[in-house]
Amino acid sequence: MSRETECHVLQEHPEPFDLEGGSVGVLLLHGFTGTPREMWQLGGYLNARGCTVSAPLLPGHGTTLAEMNRYGWRDWVAGVESAYMALQARCEQVFVGGLSLGALLTLWLGAQHPEVKGLLVYSPVLWVADRRAYLMILLRFMVRSLAVTTTSQLQDPATEIWAGGFARTPVPAMDQVFRLQRRVRSLMLQIRTPALVVYARDDQVIHSRCGPETVRRLGSTDIETLVLEHSGHNFVVDREWERVAEVSYRFISRYRA
């Protein structure tokens, strides 16, 4: 059995979740190689305040490296489109939020669906911090996975229970992230939906210009920002997650019909 087939996601509960609430729906999208589990605390916070929350599992995620590498950005887009339409059928108005890859997919939905009430853009990965990662484009036909070189940056070790991912990076799947990045960057000016952009100043996964450039490139005139000083990339599970949740709920309350 190959290393790729043997390498399973490091998450005990990778399944999607739905939390029934009121007429305001929030679609929460997890990050690359992650699972809906990383959105559980945020989703619970919003649900406790009356929101219906849906957190789907992106195609190929929550399984093995081999399975991850069988899927691409079009599959992820199709998956979130389906989840969005299902939530829209249940709720009078829908907000969309996502972390990292989930933020790219959030922006994609914002460009395709102007009826979305608001976007929660967490750690938008318009570019990665380590430029060497783009060499994966050249390696994708020869190397299926590489050892993970970036740290989780979690300030509170106890929060590891909420984080997913693999011990290795799926190279063909990562190349698909880069392809989605290019498409999303070209669509951002079309987005007129109100947006909350949250990023950590010390994020070592995404490029330092991602947060400011997201704000600059969006076509919306209603943009709020939150810059975290004591968090890393995956702040929706870390020690500042409640601050993020509180600001997110205030944003939703402000823009709900």
Secondary structure, DSSP 8 states (H G I E B T S, - for coil): --HHHH-B-S-S----EEE--SSEEEEEE--TT--GGGGHHHHHHHHHTT-EEEE---TTTTSBHHHHTT--HHHHHHHHHHHHHHHHHH-SEEEEEEETHHHHHHHHHHHH-TT--EEEEES--SSBS-GGGGGHHHHTTT-SEEE--S----SSGGGGGG----SEEEHHHHHHHHHHHHHHHHHGGG--S-EEEEEETT-SSB-TTHHHHHHHH---S-EEEEEESS--S-TTTSTTHHHHHHHHHHHHHHH--
